[in-house]
Amino acid sequence: MVYNVYDGLKKGEVYMRLNSIMIYYQLSKRFKINHAQYSQRYPVGRPVFYEPSVYTEGRAVIVDAKDALHCVNRLTGCVLLIIGSAAAACDRGNNDIVFLEEGISEKTLFNVLTEIFDIFDSWDEELNRIVNGNVGYQEILDSCRMVLPEPAALMDGDFKYIAYSNDERMYRNFVDDMNQLPLEDVNDLTSMPGFKELEQRREAFVYTAGEVVIYKNIYHENGYVGRLSLLIEESQEEAKTEYEKSVFDHLAGYVERLYDQCGGFELGPPRLADLHHMLKKCLETDGADEGELLRLLWSNKNLPGDVYYMLTIRENILQRGKAYNMRYLCSQMERMWPGTYCVTHNGDIAMLFNQNMFSKSTNLEFHKEMVYFLRESVLAAGCSREFTDISCIRSAYRQAEFAMEMGLRKNFTYCYHKFDDYGLDFLVKYGVGNFLPEQVCSRELLALYRYDRENETSYYKTLLTYARLQYNAVASAKALYIHRSSFINRMERIRELIHLDLEDPEERLYLLLSFRIMEEYSSKSGEK
């Protein structure tokens, strides 16, 4: 096998190459280091003894002190290991150089170096086995015990943990019940100036925000998808920090390889990422393939005929500048409520919610749970009317957006706004547009209409007659050719079936508009 993580690798070499800080740090745990000069630019292969007659490049070279000057001038791209003290003015040339305490035999130094390279070779071989076999991200992190003194973690771009080392302190302080970084920590981080720009940093780096952490970004097709992290002590020596950064730089290559192979952090099909992508596309693009969205929903255990809602969620106007990471909230809500699919859309969160999937997994009432969550998080949401035809998804999202817009205007202290509460406002402002009757008309009237069709009754006609005759019971009974007492009985039954406040002028107006829209639609479609 050939390792190609570091620049300068010789074709055909079969050993992992280590840079000077990796060698320096490992040696410093065994021996006293008198002096070191390193740039980390030179990844080198296994140790050799210096021989003046043999040209050596790109290796860890054990050098006798008397040959030091000759080596510096003659060798290139090496890490020179010299037993003894450094000269007052030591020039390392195009190499890195480490001086070790006197009294160490060159044979002992060679054996220790060989052992160090053996450890890293074993680690690298294990990483290759894991990635080539699509074993998993947790196994990648577990393999780091060979070379990393501190517990590490891997999280995605939404602050969800993909894998982390088994460490009690880290688990207790930095992992919540949803297997994510706690929301308070996420908000603290994302509100820090310049935190978003850190996603562009290609090298491992140290970041301080309460805790001191080494980060290494993970990329897929040049886009940021996640991050390796390592919690360190504030007073930690620089050499140890640089060593851990070098280990992360090497490790990240294998994480990215596995990500490329699997198409994400989820190893098993069907991938939720595909559904997210198509949901976002359907909301943003006219003529998007809603059939593909339906196929992805079915592959994620949604069933034909399931009842959906669309919601839009944003920061509440009373929030007073508190910053949220919307992508993090998306993943958090998906874990809280089965049957929810969330994406960011125009700065807000768009949620597709499957009522059937949610009801199968819990006895909780979703809309109540949503209200509690919104209040706790100081967020606001608009909710559409229910629908079963996935081709109505864009219309449903328009309903949710309008409910939010009108709700915040009329009832800005509320956090949850349903389209059904503002259906009349929509008709007054926009008319019917491209909406179907079941998307804009009075829910109560629609329910009565369905009841008549299922039970062969005529309550819809009774209520229509009553409304047209200005709610005059005597005139309505005469128009329907029934006795007044029969009409009164019908109206009592209608009130049992639906909840209409006919004393409310707005309710009356909404009812009349709904009757008119349904009549117009019936005449166009030939329905009776």
C-alpha positions as CSV (number, residue, x, y, z in Angstrom):
1,M,0.0,0.0,0.0
2,V,1.1,3.6,-0.7
3,Y,0.3,6.4,1.7
4,N,-0.3,9.8,0.1
5,V,-1.4,12.0,2.9
6,Y,1.8,14.1,3.1
7,D,3.5,16.0,0.3
8,G,7.0,14.7,-0.6
9,L,6.1,11.0,-0.4
10,K,8.3,8.8,-2.6
11,K,6.5,6.6,-5.0
12,G,6.5,3.0,-3.9
13,E,7.1,3.8,-0.2
14,V,5.1,1.7,2.1
15,Y,5.5,3.5,5.4
16,M,3.6,6.4,6.8
17,R,5.7,9.6,6.9
18,L,6.0,11.7,10.0
19,N,6.9,15.4,10.2
20,S,9.4,16.8,12.7
21,I,6.9,17.8,15.4
22,M,5.5,14.3,15.5
23,I,8.9,12.8,15.9
24,Y,9.9,15.5,18.4
25,Y,6.9,15.1,20.6
26,Q,7.2,11.3,20.7
27,L,10.9,11.5,21.5
28,S,10.3,14.1,24.2
29,K,8.3,11.5,26.1
30,R,11.4,9.2,26.2
31,F,14.4,11.5,26.3
32,K,15.4,15.0,27.2
33,I,15.6,17.3,24.2
34,N,18.4,19.9,24.3
35,H,17.3,21.9,21.3
36,A,15.0,21.7,18.3
37,Q,14.4,23.6,15.2
38,Y,11.5,22.4,13.1
39,S,9.3,23.8,10.3
40,Q,7.1,20.7,9.9
41,R,7.6,21.1,6.2
42,Y,9.5,17.9,5.9
43,P,7.5,14.6,6.2
44,V,10.1,11.9,6.5
45,G,10.4,8.1,6.3
46,R,11.8,5.6,8.7
47,P,15.2,6.2,10.4
48,V,18.6,5.6,8.9
49,F,22.1,6.2,10.1
50,Y,24.1,8.9,8.3
51,E,26.6,7.6,5.8
52,P,28.7,10.2,4.0
53,S,28.9,8.0,0.9
54,V,25.2,7.5,0.7
55,Y,22.8,10.3,-0.5
56,T,19.8,10.4,1.8
57,E,16.7,12.5,1.3
58,G,13.4,12.7,3.1
59,R,14.3,10.4,6.0
60,A,14.8,10.6,9.8
61,V,18.6,10.6,9.9
62,I,20.6,9.8,13.0
63,V,23.8,11.9,12.8
64,D,27.0,11.8,14.8
65,A,27.7,15.3,16.3
66,K,30.9,15.6,14.4
67,D,29.1,15.2,11.1
68,A,26.4,17.7,11.9
69,L,27.7,20.5,9.8
70,H,28.4,18.3,6.8
71,C,24.8,16.8,7.0
72,V,23.2,20.2,7.1
73,N,24.9,21.3,4.0
74,R,24.5,18.0,2.1
75,L,21.1,16.7,3.0
76,T,17.7,18.0,2.0
77,G,14.2,17.4,3.4
78,C,15.3,15.4,6.4
79,V,14.8,15.4,10.1
80,L,18.3,15.3,11.6
81,L,18.6,13.7,15.0
82,I,21.8,14.6,16.8
83,I,23.0,13.4,20.3
84,G,24.7,16.4,22.1
85,S,24.3,20.1,22.4
86,A,23.6,22.5,19.6
87,A,26.3,24.9,18.5
88,A,25.8,28.6,19.3
89,A,24.7,29.4,15.8
90,C,23.1,26.3,14.3
91,D,22.0,26.4,10.7
92,R,19.6,23.6,9.8
93,G,19.7,24.3,6.1
94,N,16.8,22.7,4.2
95,N,16.1,20.2,7.1
96,D,14.6,20.1,10.5
97,I,16.9,19.3,13.4
98,V,16.6,17.9,16.9
99,F,19.4,17.7,19.5
100,L,19.0,15.1,22.3
101,E,20.8,14.8,25.6
102,E,24.2,13.2,25.7
103,G,24.5,9.6,27.0
104,I,21.9,8.1,24.7
105,S,23.3,5.4,22.4
106,E,22.6,5.8,18.7
107,K,21.3,2.2,18.8
108,T,18.8,3.0,21.5
109,L,17.7,6.1,19.6
110,F,17.3,4.0,16.4
111,N,15.2,1.4,18.2
112,V,12.9,4.0,19.8
113,L,12.4,5.8,16.4
114,T,11.6,2.4,14.8
115,E,9.0,1.8,17.5
116,I,7.5,5.2,17.0
117,F,7.2,4.6,13.2
118,D,5.7,1.1,14.0
119,I,3.0,2.7,16.1
120,F,2.0,5.2,13.4
121,D,2.2,2.5,10.6
122,S,-0.1,0.3,12.7
123,W,-2.5,3.3,13.1
124,D,-2.4,4.1,9.4
125,E,-3.0,0.5,8.4
126,E,-6.0,0.4,10.8
127,L,-7.4,3.6,9.2
128,N,-7.1,2.1,5.7
129,R,-8.8,-1.1,6.9
130,I,-11.7,0.9,8.4
131,V,-12.2,3.2,5.4
132,N,-11.7,0.5,2.7
133,G,-14.3,-1.6,4.5
134,N,-16.8,1.2,5.1
135,V,-16.7,0.2,8.8
136,G,-17.6,3.5,10.4
137,Y,-16.6,6.9,11.8
138,Q,-16.6,5.8,15.4
139,E,-14.0,3.1,14.6
140,I,-11.9,5.8,12.9
141,L,-11.9,7.8,16.2
142,D,-11.3,4.7,18.3
143,S,-8.2,4.0,16.4
144,C,-6.7,7.3,17.5
145,R,-6.0,5.9,21.0
146,M,-2.7,4.7,19.6
147,V,-1.4,8.2,18.9
148,L,-3.7,10.8,20.6
149,P,-3.4,11.5,24.3
150,E,-6.7,13.4,24.6
151,P,-10.3,12.4,23.6
152,A,-11.5,13.5,20.2
153,A,-14.9,14.1,18.6
154,L,-16.3,14.3,15.1
155,M,-19.5,16.4,14.5
156,D,-21.3,17.4,11.4
157,G,-22.1,21.0,10.3
158,D,-25.2,21.0,12.5
159,F,-23.3,20.2,15.7
160,K,-24.5,16.7,15.9
161,Y,-21.9,14.2,17.1
162,I,-21.0,11.6,14.5
163,A,-18.5,9.9,16.8
164,Y,-16.5,10.7,20.0
165,S,-14.0,9.1,22.3
166,N,-15.2,7.4,25.4
167,D,-14.5,10.2,27.9
168,E,-16.7,10.8,31.0
169,R,-15.9,14.6,31.2
170,M,-16.7,15.2,27.6
171,Y,-19.9,13.2,27.6
172,R,-21.1,14.9,30.8
173,N,-20.4,18.5,29.7
174,F,-20.6,18.6,26.0
175,V,-23.1,16.0,24.8
176,D,-26.9,16.5,25.2
177,D,-29.7,14.0,25.2
178,M,-30.0,14.3,21.4
179,N,-26.3,13.4,20.9
180,Q,-25.5,17.0,20.0
181,L,-23.5,19.8,21.4
182,P,-25.9,21.5,23.9
183,L,-27.9,24.3,22.4
184,E,-26.5,26.9,24.9
185,D,-23.0,26.1,23.7
186,V,-24.1,26.2,20.0
187,N,-25.6,29.6,20.5
188,D,-22.5,30.9,22.3
189,L,-20.3,29.7,19.5
190,T,-22.4,30.9,16.6
191,S,-22.7,34.3,18.1
192,M,-18.9,34.7,18.3
193,P,-17.6,37.2,15.7
194,G,-15.9,35.4,12.8
195,F,-17.0,31.9,13.9
196,K,-18.7,31.2,10.6
197,E,-15.5,32.2,8.7
198,L,-13.6,29.4,10.5
199,E,-15.3,26.9,8.1
200,Q,-12.9,28.1,5.4
201,R,-9.7,27.2,7.3
202,R,-8.0,24.2,5.7
203,E,-5.4,23.5,8.3
204,A,-5.9,22.3,11.9
205,F,-6.2,25.3,14.2
206,V,-6.7,26.3,17.8
207,Y,-9.9,28.2,18.8
208,T,-10.7,29.6,22.3
209,A,-14.3,30.3,23.4
210,G,-14.4,29.5,27.1
211,E,-12.7,26.2,26.3
212,V,-9.5,25.7,24.2
213,V,-10.2,23.4,21.3
214,I,-8.2,22.1,18.3
215,Y,-10.4,22.0,15.2
216,K,-9.9,20.4,11.8
217,N,-12.5,21.1,9.2
218,I,-13.9,18.3,7.0
219,Y,-14.8,19.0,3.4
220,H,-16.7,17.3,0.6
221,E,-16.5,18.6,-2.9
222,N,-14.9,21.8,-1.5
223,G,-17.8,22.4,0.8
224,Y,-17.6,22.3,4.6
225,V,-19.5,19.4,6.1
226,G,-18.2,18.9,9.6
227,R,-15.3,19.2,12.0
228,L,-12.9,17.2,14.2
229,S,-12.4,18.6,17.6
230,L,-10.0,18.0,20.5
231,L,-10.4,19.7,23.9
232,I,-7.0,20.8,25.3
233,E,-5.7,22.5,28.4
234,E,-5.1,26.2,28.2
235,S,-1.6,25.9,29.6
236,Q,-0.6,23.0,27.3
237,E,2.9,23.1,25.9
238,E,3.1,24.3,22.3
239,A,4.8,21.2,21.1
240,K,2.0,18.9,22.2
241,T,-0.6,21.2,20.5
242,E,1.3,21.2,17.3
243,Y,1.7,17.4,17.5
244,E,-2.1,17.0,17.9
245,K,-2.8,19.4,15.0
246,S,-0.5,17.2,12.8
247,V,-2.4,14.1,13.9
248,F,-5.7,15.7,13.0
249,D,-4.4,16.8,9.6
250,H,-3.6,13.2,8.8
251,L,-6.8,11.8,10.3
252,A,-9.0,14.2,8.4
253,G,-7.9,12.7,5.1
254,Y,-9.5,9.3,6.1
255,V,-12.7,10.9,7.4
256,E,-13.1,12.7,4.1
257,R,-12.4,9.5,2.1
258,L,-15.1,7.6,4.0
259,Y,-17.5,10.6,3.6
260,D,-16.8,10.6,-0.2
261,Q,-17.4,6.8,-0.4
262,C,-20.7,7.0,1.6
263,G,-21.9,10.3,0.4
264,G,-22.4,11.6,3.9
265,F,-22.0,10.8,7.6
266,E,-24.9,8.3,7.4
267,L,-23.6,5.0,6.2
268,G,-26.8,3.2,5.5
269,P,-29.4,3.9,2.7
270,P,-31.7,5.5,2.2
271,R,-29.9,8.7,3.1
272,L,-31.8,11.5,4.7
273,A,-29.6,14.0,3.0
274,D,-31.2,13.1,-0.4
275,L,-34.6,13.8,1.0
276,H,-33.4,17.1,2.5
277,H,-31.9,18.1,-0.9
278,M,-35.1,17.4,-2.8
279,L,-37.3,19.1,-0.2
280,K,-35.3,22.2,-0.5
281,K,-35.3,22.0,-4.3
282,C,-39.1,21.6,-4.4
283,L,-39.5,24.8,-2.3
284,E,-37.1,26.8,-4.3
285,T,-37.6,25.7,-7.9
286,D,-40.6,25.9,-10.1
287,G,-41.2,22.5,-11.8
288,A,-39.1,20.5,-9.4
289,D,-39.6,16.8,-9.5
290,E,-42.1,16.3,-6.7
291,G,-42.4,12.6,-7.8
292,E,-38.8,12.2,-6.7
293,L,-39.6,13.8,-3.3
294,L,-42.5,11.4,-2.9
295,R,-40.2,8.4,-3.8
296,L,-37.7,9.6,-1.2
297,L,-40.4,10.0,1.4
298,W,-41.7,6.4,0.8
299,S,-38.1,5.1,1.1
300,N,-37.9,6.8,4.5
301,K,-41.0,4.9,5.7
302,N,-43.7,7.5,4.8
303,L,-46.8,5.9,3.3
304,P,-49.3,6.8,0.6
305,G,-52.2,8.7,2.1
306,D,-50.2,10.0,5.1
307,V,-51.3,13.4,6.4
308,Y,-48.7,16.2,6.2
309,Y,-48.3,19.8,7.4
310,M,-45.8,22.4,6.3
311,L,-44.4,24.8,8.8
312,T,-42.1,27.8,8.7
313,I,-40.1,28.7,11.8
314,R,-38.1,31.8,12.5
315,E,-36.7,33.9,15.3
316,N,-39.4,35.6,17.3
317,I,-39.6,39.4,17.0
318,L,-39.4,39.5,20.8
319,Q,-36.1,37.6,20.8
320,R,-34.1,40.8,20.8
321,G,-31.1,39.7,18.8
322,K,-30.4,36.2,20.2
323,A,-28.6,34.3,17.5
324,Y,-29.6,30.8,16.5
325,N,-28.0,28.3,14.3
326,M,-30.9,27.3,12.1
327,R,-29.2,24.2,10.7
328,Y,-28.6,23.0,14.2
329,L,-32.3,23.5,15.1
330,C,-33.3,21.5,12.0
331,S,-31.4,18.4,13.2
332,Q,-32.6,18.9,16.8
333,M,-36.3,19.0,15.8
334,E,-35.9,16.0,13.6
335,R,-34.6,14.0,16.5
336,M,-37.3,15.3,18.9
337,W,-40.3,14.6,16.6
338,P,-40.4,11.5,14.4
339,G,-41.8,12.3,11.0
340,T,-40.3,15.8,10.7
341,Y,-38.0,16.8,7.8
342,C,-36.4,20.2,8.2
343,V,-34.3,22.4,5.9
344,T,-33.2,26.0,5.9
345,H,-35.1,28.2,3.4
346,N,-34.7,32.0,2.9
347,G,-33.2,32.3,6.4
348,D,-36.0,30.4,8.1
349,I,-36.7,26.8,8.7
350,A,-39.1,24.9,6.5
351,M,-40.5,21.8,8.1
352,L,-42.5,19.0,6.4
353,F,-44.3,17.1,9.2
354,N,-45.9,13.7,8.8
355,Q,-48.8,13.4,11.3
356,N,-49.1,9.6,10.8
357,M,-45.5,8.8,11.5
358,F,-45.5,11.0,14.6
359,S,-48.7,9.4,16.0
360,K,-47.4,5.9,15.5
361,S,-44.4,6.6,17.7
362,T,-45.9,8.7,20.6
363,N,-49.1,9.7,22.3
364,L,-48.1,13.3,22.4
365,E,-50.0,16.0,20.5
366,F,-47.7,17.6,18.0
367,H,-49.1,21.1,17.9
368,K,-49.0,21.4,21.7
369,E,-45.4,20.1,21.7
370,M,-44.5,22.6,19.1
371,V,-46.0,25.5,21.1
372,Y,-43.9,24.4,24.2
373,F,-40.8,24.2,22.1
374,L,-41.3,27.6,20.5
375,R,-41.9,29.3,23.8
376,E,-38.8,27.7,25.3
377,S,-36.6,28.6,22.3
378,V,-38.2,32.1,21.8
379,L,-39.1,31.2,18.2
380,A,-42.3,31.7,16.1
381,A,-43.9,29.4,13.6
382,G,-46.6,29.4,10.9
383,C,-48.5,26.2,10.1
384,S,-50.4,25.2,7.0
385,R,-53.6,23.3,6.6
386,E,-53.1,19.5,6.5
387,F,-52.7,17.9,3.0
388,T,-52.1,14.4,1.6
389,D,-51.0,15.2,-1.9
390,I,-47.3,16.0,-1.9
391,S,-47.7,18.1,-5.1
392,C,-49.4,20.7,-2.8
393,I,-46.2,21.2,-0.9
394,R,-45.4,24.7,-2.2
395,S,-49.0,25.9,-1.7
396,A,-48.9,24.5,1.8
397,Y,-45.6,26.4,2.5
398,R,-47.3,29.6,1.2
399,Q,-50.0,29.0,3.7
400,A,-47.5,28.6,6.5
401,E,-45.7,31.8,5.5
402,F,-48.9,33.7,5.3
403,A,-50.0,32.4,8.7
404,M,-46.7,33.6,10.1
405,E,-46.9,37.0,8.4
406,M,-50.5,37.7,9.4
407,G,-50.1,36.1,12.9
408,L,-47.1,38.2,13.8
409,R,-49.0,41.3,12.6
410,K,-52.3,40.6,14.5
411,N,-51.1,38.5,17.4
412,F,-47.4,39.2,17.8
413,T,-47.3,37.9,21.4
414,Y,-48.3,34.4,20.1
415,C,-45.7,32.0,19.0
416,Y,-47.7,29.6,16.9
417,H,-49.9,30.7,14.0
418,K,-52.2,28.4,12.0
419,F,-53.4,29.2,8.5
420,D,-57.0,28.2,9.5
421,D,-57.1,31.2,11.8
422,Y,-56.2,33.6,9.0
423,G,-58.0,32.0,6.0
424,L,-60.4,35.0,5.5
425,D,-57.4,37.4,5.7
426,F,-55.8,35.4,2.9
427,L,-58.8,35.6,0.7
428,V,-59.2,39.3,1.2
429,K,-55.6,40.0,0.5
430,Y,-54.8,37.6,-2.3
431,G,-58.1,36.0,-3.5
432,V,-58.1,32.4,-4.5
433,G,-55.0,32.5,-6.8
434,N,-53.9,29.0,-7.7
435,F,-55.2,27.4,-4.5
436,L,-57.8,24.7,-4.5
437,P,-61.0,25.1,-2.4
438,E,-59.8,22.7,0.3
439,Q,-56.7,24.9,0.7
440,V,-58.5,28.3,1.4
441,C,-62.1,27.7,2.2
442,S,-63.6,27.4,5.6
443,R,-62.6,24.2,7.3
444,E,-66.0,23.9,8.9
445,L,-67.8,24.2,5.6
446,L,-65.4,21.6,4.0
447,A,-66.1,19.2,6.8
448,L,-69.8,19.6,6.4
449,Y,-69.5,19.1,2.6
450,R,-67.5,15.8,3.2
451,Y,-70.1,14.6,5.7
452,D,-72.9,15.1,3.2
453,R,-71.1,13.1,0.6
454,E,-70.3,10.2,3.0
455,N,-73.7,10.1,4.6
456,E,-76.1,11.2,1.8
457,T,-77.4,14.1,3.9
458,S,-78.1,17.7,2.8
459,Y,-76.7,19.8,5.6
460,Y,-74.4,21.8,3.2
461,K,-77.4,22.9,1.2
462,T,-79.3,23.8,4.4
463,L,-76.5,26.0,5.7
464,L,-76.1,27.6,2.2
465,T,-79.8,28.5,2.1
466,Y,-79.7,29.9,5.6
467,A,-76.7,32.1,4.7
468,R,-78.2,33.4,1.5
469,L,-81.5,34.2,3.1
470,Q,-79.6,36.4,5.7
471,Y,-80.0,33.8,8.5
472,N,-83.8,33.9,8.5
473,A,-85.0,30.5,9.8
474,V,-88.6,30.9,8.6
475,A,-87.6,31.9,5.0
476,S,-85.0,29.1,4.9
477,A,-87.5,26.4,6.0
478,K,-89.9,27.6,3.3
479,A,-87.2,27.6,0.6
480,L,-86.2,24.1,1.5
481,Y,-89.9,22.9,1.6
482,I,-89.6,21.6,5.2
483,H,-91.3,22.4,8.5
484,R,-89.7,25.1,10.6
485,S,-89.1,22.6,13.5
486,S,-87.3,20.3,11.0
487,F,-85.1,23.2,9.9
488,I,-84.3,24.0,13.5
489,N,-83.4,20.3,14.1
490,R,-81.1,20.4,11.1
491,M,-79.3,23.5,12.3
492,E,-78.8,21.9,15.7
493,R,-77.3,18.9,14.0
494,I,-75.0,21.1,11.9
495,R,-73.8,22.9,15.1
496,E,-73.0,19.4,16.5
497,L,-71.0,18.5,13.5
498,I,-69.0,21.8,13.0
499,H,-68.2,24.8,15.2
500,L,-69.4,28.0,13.6
501,D,-70.1,31.3,15.3
502,L,-72.7,32.8,13.1
503,E,-72.9,35.9,15.3
504,D,-69.4,36.8,14.2
505,P,-69.4,39.1,11.1
506,E,-66.0,37.8,9.9
507,E,-67.2,34.2,10.3
508,R,-70.2,35.0,8.2
509,L,-68.1,36.7,5.5
510,Y,-65.7,33.8,5.4
511,L,-68.6,31.4,5.1
512,L,-70.2,33.3,2.2
513,L,-66.8,33.6,0.3
514,S,-66.2,29.9,0.8
515,F,-69.7,29.0,-0.6
516,R,-69.0,31.2,-3.6
517,I,-65.5,29.7,-4.2
518,M,-66.8,26.1,-3.9
519,E,-69.7,26.8,-6.3
520,E,-67.3,28.4,-8.9
521,Y,-64.9,25.4,-8.6
522,S,-67.8,22.9,-8.9
523,S,-69.2,24.6,-12.1
524,K,-65.7,24.5,-13.7
525,S,-65.0,20.9,-12.8
526,G,-68.6,19.7,-13.6
527,E,-69.1,18.6,-10.0
528,K,-72.5,18.7,-8.5
